[in-house]
Amino acid sequence: MTCKCIEDILIIVVLYKIKITECKSIQSILTVLKGDPIEFLVYDNSPECNIGLTGDTALVKFNYVGDIKNSGVSKAYNLGAKLASDRKKKWLLLCDQDTEFTPDYFNSICRIIYNFMPNLVAPYLFSNTQMISPCAFTMNYGRPLKKMPLPGWATLNRIALLNSGLIINREAFEKCGGYDEKVFLDFSDFDFIKKYRKIVGKFYQMDVRLEHHLESDFRKDFNAQRFIKYCQSYRGAIHNFFDLLSISSIVLLRTLKLAVRHRNVSPIQYWFRYFMIN
């Protein structure tokens, strides 16, 4: 496909423990946009970097950042916005590593931008048969919607969006202050959407479904490092007394579920150390 707006998009992909050649998001975009000039920022949180595996061509440019400290997604998106500003690009496409993009997605993006110029465009994001974005959002807690919303202009009243697949106008992103890097992983999307809702407003729901692999809350074995990051990221999302009450309740409930499921007191110990004491 060829569309002028594709040149105005910086595609930001965040990787963790996966090679660029195995990344569903990057490989599906390269297939769909073959023949179009596209530019990526690949932010790699892996302990071992992918550098040297990008393979720039005349039409495809990779900007690669290796971060073995695993700083999360928020830093990646903010860095992408700065790069997009330097490159005079108008739009940011946020991507997790395991979302599969389709020709319909980019055809729809070009049509929507041309006709409506929204500040934020979102797909329907599915994990298997479950729609995970848009989702209901109350008391700082996201849950599946009972009914699939209609495509077109929509409000964010009691609605939230997940990061992957979002197209955001760069100036609107900057107006919102970007992503809070204290909320570096879990809850980063909800935290940004809360700011966007207050400062900018409505979004455009595209009539396109994307498949996304959603990380399971409950693995066979308890992952201590992953849970520590969960606690720290949620702690960073507390901005006021309401957040303190609601987010603390959410994290405590998750902690107790993990402790019961794994028959292990470690989640409670990590919760106390990395969320309560921080």
C-alpha positions, -999 to 999 in steps of 0.1 A, spaced: 0 0 0 11 36 -5 -3 64 16 13 98 24 4 95 61 26 64 65 57 86 61 44 108 90 42 79 115 70 68 138 65 32 148 76 25 183 81 -12 192 91 -23 227 109 -57 229 118 -80 257 137 -112 253 129 -116 216 148 -111 184 137 -85 159 133 -112 133 109 -131 156 88 -101 167 52 -104 154 46 -67 154 77 -57 134 74 -86 109 37 -81 102 42 -44 97 71 -50 73 49 -74 53 19 -51 52 39 -19 44 63 -35 19 72 -8 -6 64 21 18 89 44 35 86 35 72 107 43 103 109 23 135 122 31 170 130 -3 184 134 -1 222 149 -33 235 146 -41 272 162 -75 268 192 -85 289 210 -92 256 207 -66 229 196 -73 193 219 -47 178 232 -55 144 200 -74 134 179 -45 122 189 -43 85 180 -8 72 170 -6 36 163 24 13 126 24 25 129 10 60 149 27 88 154 12 122 165 33 152 177 9 178 180 15 216 192 -13 239 182 -10 275 195 -39 296 182 -22 327 147 -30 314 132 5 320 98 -5 306 75 10 280 69 46 292 105 56 286 104 41 252 73 60 242 86 93 255 119 88 236 99 79 205 80 112 208 112 131 210 126 113 179 94 119 161 97 156 168 133 156 155 121 138 124 91 162 119 67 132 121 31 139 132 20 105 145 32 78 169 22 42 166 27 23 199 34 -14 196 40 -43 220 61 -70 205 33 -96 200 5 -77 181 -2 -88 146 -10 -59 122 -31 -63 91 -35 -44 58 -70 -33 70 -54 -15 100 -32 8 79 -59 13 52 -82 24 80 -56 46 96 -50 65 64 -87 70 58 -94 82 93 -65 106 95 -74 120 60 -111 125 69 -112 132 106 -77 142 119 -83 127 154 -57 130 181 -61 94 191 -71 63 171 -76 28 186 -83 -6 171 -103 -34 187 -76 -55 205 -84 -92 210 -66 -119 230 -80 -151 215 -118 -146 216 -117 -119 244 -118 -82 235 -92 -66 258 -93 -30 244 -113 -9 246 -122 -20 281 -144 -8 309 -125 13 335 -138 23 369 -121 27 402 -88 24 384 -96 -11 374 -99 -24 338 -123 -52 329 -138 -65 296 -168 -46 282 -201 -64 280 -208 -49 246 -184 -41 217 -185 -4 211 -195 10 177 -167 23 154 -164 61 151 -160 90 175 -162 78 211 -156 93 246 -134 78 273 -160 80 300 -154 48 320 -134 35 291 -97 28 288 -74 16 260 -44 -6 260 -11 6 245 -5 -16 215 -21 -4 183 -27 31 194 -20 59 169 -14 92 188 -9 127 174 25 137 186 15 172 196 -14 158 216 10 133 232 33 162 242 3 183 254 -5 154 279 30 154 291 37 119 276 39 88 297 48 89 334 81 70 336 73 61 372 45 40 358 69 22 336 51 -10 328 18 -22 343 -9 4 343 11 27 320 -17 27 294 -44 34 319 -24 62 335 -18 79 301 -54 75 291 -65 92 323 -44 122 315 -55 122 278 -91 121 288 -87 152 310 -65 173 287 -75 163 251 -107 143 252 -124 119 227 -108 93 204 -117 76 172 -126 39 173 -115 22 141 -134 -8 127 -104 -31 127 -96 -61 149 -60 -69 159 -48 -101 177 -26 -95 207 -10 -120 231 -19 -109 266 5 -120 293 -10 -143 318 -15 -131 354 -9 -165 368 20 -185 355 28 -221 366 58 -208 386 58 -175 405 80 -149 387 94 -128 415 111 -102 393 79 -97 372 58 -92 403 83 -67 418 80 -46 386 42 -49 388 43 -35 424 67 -7 416 48 4 384 14 4 402 30 23 431 41 50 406 5 54 394 -7 68 428 -12 105 423 -39 113 448 -59 99 477 -84 82 455 -56 64 436 -41 54 470 -73 36 480 -82 20 447 -48 10 435 -38 -3 468 -69 -25 469 -62 -38 434 -25 -47 441 -34 -63 475 -60 -85 458 -35 -96 431 -10 -103 458 -33 -125 478 -45 -144 447 -9 -152 438 0 -162 473 -30 -186 474 -24 -200 439 13 -207 445 9 -215 482 38 -191 488 42 -161 511 67 -145 488 41 -123 470 30 -108 503 66 -101 512 74 -85 479 41 -65 481 51 -51 514 86 -43 504 81 -29 469 45 -15 470 39 -5 506 74 6 516 86 12 481 
